[in-house]
Amino acid sequence: RGPWRSVAHSQHTFFIESFMDELAYAAGKDPFEYRRALLKDNPRHLAVLELAAAKAGWGKSLPKGHARGIAIQEAFKTIVAEVAEVSVSPSGELKVHRVVAAVDCGRMINPNTVEQQVQSGIIFGLTAALHGEISIEKGAVAQSNFPDYEMLRMADIPDIEVHVIESGAALGGLGEPATPPITAAVSNAVFAATGKRIRELPLKKHDLTPLAAKLAQAAE
């Protein structure tokens, strides 16, 4: 095993923020409002969460088959919240349409660098969430190059919005903190769209046909 972008934050955020979503639904609460209540004594985290939700239009109606998911994490002294908007077709085809990120990295030096690093972190994390998998065959890694290790292509990259809070806090990192929240944000959105909870990545391994469509097929 070797280090990955954001090291252990990516795995831990997927586990924690997916479970946080499960807790919210078990409590009968909106996932954003559930997190909001838990962060009432953490003003920086709360501000980032609220900004991401507001800019994403959390709570506003979406086209049929679309849904939103949310996740937040602090990594390397930078707080990032992300809202993913996805759609899942009746046949189970997943598409990520939009990602809205809110960031508090403390003192901001170069706004262009902030936006670029957040965008690249999201794209990197989306590749892992949707496709990333290394498999071993006969004692060797089966994927030898990009033709058999699928990457997110430009045509599949969603609209990405980056919003920054200049809190004046200590300087944080930006090369990695945007990667962790995206896997949970997408998988939480998939649950909202389909009723299927994702506990293992990549998403390509799962049948995402919405439960309503499955029940209709069974009835026929």
C-alpha positions in Angstrom: 0.0 0.0 0.0 1.1 3.5 -0.7 0.0 7.1 0.0 -3.0 8.4 -2.0 -4.2 11.9 -2.5 -5.2 13.2 1.0 -3.8 9.9 2.4 -6.3 8.4 4.9 -8.8 11.3 4.8 -10.4 10.0 1.7 -11.3 6.6 3.1 -12.3 7.9 6.5 -14.5 10.7 5.0 -16.3 8.2 2.8 -17.0 6.0 5.8 -17.9 8.8 8.3 -20.0 11.0 6.1 -21.8 8.1 4.6 -22.6 6.9 8.1 -23.6 10.4 9.1 -26.1 10.3 6.3 -27.5 7.0 7.5 -27.9 8.5 11.0 -29.8 11.5 9.6 -32.2 9.3 7.7 -32.6 7.0 10.7 -33.5 10.1 12.8 -35.9 11.3 10.2 -33.8 14.5 9.6 -32.7 16.3 6.5 -29.0 15.4 6.0 -27.9 19.0 5.8 -29.9 20.1 8.9 -28.7 17.0 10.8 -25.0 18.1 10.2 -25.9 21.7 10.9 -27.2 20.9 14.3 -24.1 18.9 15.2 -21.8 21.7 14.1 -23.5 24.5 16.0 -20.4 24.9 18.3 -18.0 24.8 15.4 -18.5 28.2 13.6 -15.9 27.7 10.8 -17.3 24.2 9.9 -20.8 25.5 10.1 -20.2 28.4 7.8 -18.6 26.2 5.2 -21.5 23.7 5.4 -24.1 26.4 5.1 -22.4 28.1 2.2 -22.1 24.9 0.2 -25.8 24.1 0.8 -27.0 27.6 0.0 -25.0 27.9 -3.3 -26.2 24.4 -4.3 -29.8 25.3 -3.7 -30.2 22.6 -1.1 -33.9 21.9 -0.5 -35.0 23.3 -3.9 -36.8 21.0 -6.3 -34.9 19.1 -8.9 -35.8 17.3 -12.2 -37.2 13.8 -11.8 -34.5 11.2 -11.1 -32.1 13.9 -9.8 -30.9 14.2 -6.2 -28.3 15.9 -4.0 -25.9 14.6 -1.5 -23.7 16.5 1.0 -20.5 15.8 2.9 -17.9 17.9 4.9 -14.4 17.2 6.1 -11.4 19.1 7.6 -8.1 17.9 6.2 -4.7 19.7 6.6 -6.3 22.6 8.4 -8.7 23.3 5.5 -12.4 22.7 5.7 -14.3 21.7 2.6 -18.0 20.9 2.1 -19.3 19.6 -1.1 -22.8 19.1 -2.6 -23.2 16.7 -5.5 -26.2 16.7 -7.8 -26.6 13.4 -9.6 -29.2 11.6 -11.7 -29.9 7.9 -12.0 -31.9 6.7 -15.0 -34.5 3.9 -14.6 -31.9 1.5 -16.0 -29.4 2.5 -13.4 -27.1 4.8 -15.4 -25.4 7.4 -13.1 -24.4 10.9 -14.1 -22.9 13.5 -11.9 -24.2 16.9 -13.1 -22.9 19.5 -10.7 -20.6 19.8 -7.7 -20.7 22.8 -5.4 -17.7 23.2 -3.0 -17.3 25.6 -0.2 -13.8 26.1 1.2 -12.2 27.7 4.3 -8.4 27.4 3.9 -7.7 30.2 6.3 -5.6 32.9 4.7 -6.0 32.8 0.9 -3.0 33.8 -1.1 -3.9 33.1 -4.7 -7.6 32.7 -5.6 -6.9 31.1 -8.9 -4.8 28.4 -7.2 -7.6 27.8 -4.7 -10.1 27.2 -7.5 -7.8 25.0 -9.5 -6.8 22.8 -6.6 -10.3 22.3 -5.5 -11.5 21.4 -9.0 -8.6 18.9 -9.5 -9.3 17.4 -6.1 -12.9 16.8 -6.9 -12.1 15.3 -10.3 -9.5 13.0 -8.8 -12.0 11.9 -6.1 -14.8 11.4 -8.7 -12.5 9.1 -10.8 -12.0 7.0 -7.7 -15.7 7.0 -6.7 -17.0 6.1 -10.1 -14.3 3.9 -11.7 -11.1 3.5 -9.6 -10.2 -0.1 -8.9 -6.9 -2.0 -8.8 -7.2 -5.8 -9.0 -4.7 -8.5 -8.7 -4.5 -11.4 -11.1 -1.9 -14.2 -10.7 0.1 -12.1 -8.2 0.3 -9.0 -10.4 -1.7 -5.8 -10.9 -4.1 -6.3 -13.8 -4.3 -2.7 -14.8 -1.1 -1.7 -16.6 -2.0 1.7 -18.0 -4.9 4.1 -18.7 -6.7 1.9 -21.3 -7.6 -0.5 -18.5 -7.6 1.9 -15.6 -10.5 4.1 -16.4 -10.2 7.8 -15.7 -12.8 10.6 -15.7 -12.8 12.2 -19.1 -13.5 15.8 -19.9 -16.9 15.0 -21.3 -17.9 13.4 -18.0 -16.7 16.1 -15.7 -19.6 17.9 -14.0 -20.1 21.6 -13.6 -17.9 22.6 -10.6 -18.4 25.7 -8.5 -15.9 26.8 -5.9 -16.8 29.3 -3.2 -14.2 30.5 -0.6 -14.6 31.8 2.9 -11.7 34.1 3.9 -11.9 33.4 7.7 -8.4 34.8 8.5 -7.6 31.5 10.3 -4.2 29.9 10.0 -3.0 28.9 6.5 -4.3 25.5 5.5 -3.4 23.1 2.7 -5.1 22.9 -0.7 -3.5 20.2 -2.7 -5.6 17.5 -1.1 -8.5 18.6 1.1 -11.1 18.8 -1.8 -10.7 15.1 -2.6 -12.2 13.4 0.5 -15.8 14.8 0.6 -16.8 14.0 -3.0 -17.1 10.2 -2.7 -19.6 10.5 0.2 -21.4 13.4 -1.4 -22.0 11.4 -4.6 -22.9 8.1 -2.8 -25.3 10.0 -0.5 -26.9 11.6 -3.5 -27.2 8.1 -5.1 -29.1 7.0 -2.0 -31.4 10.0 -2.2 -32.1 9.2 -5.8 -32.5 5.4 -5.6 -32.9 4.3 -2.0 -29.7 2.2 -2.3 -27.0 2.8 0.3 -23.4 2.5 -1.1 -20.9 1.0 1.3 -18.2 0.0 -1.2 -16.5 1.8 -4.0 -16.2 2.1 -7.0 -19.8 2.8 -7.9 -19.4 0.9 -11.2 -19.6 -2.3 -9.3 -23.2 -1.7 -8.1 -26.6 -2.1 -9.8 -28.0 1.4 -9.3 -31.4 0.7 -10.8 -33.8 2.7 -8.5 -35.8 0.5 -6.1 -39.1 1.9 -7.5 -38.1 0.7 -11.0 -37.1 -2.7 -9.5 -40.4 -3.1 -7.8 -42.3 -2.1 -11.0 -40.3 -4.7 -13.0 -41.1 -7.4 -10.3 -44.8 -6.5 -10.5 -44.8 -6.9 -14.2 
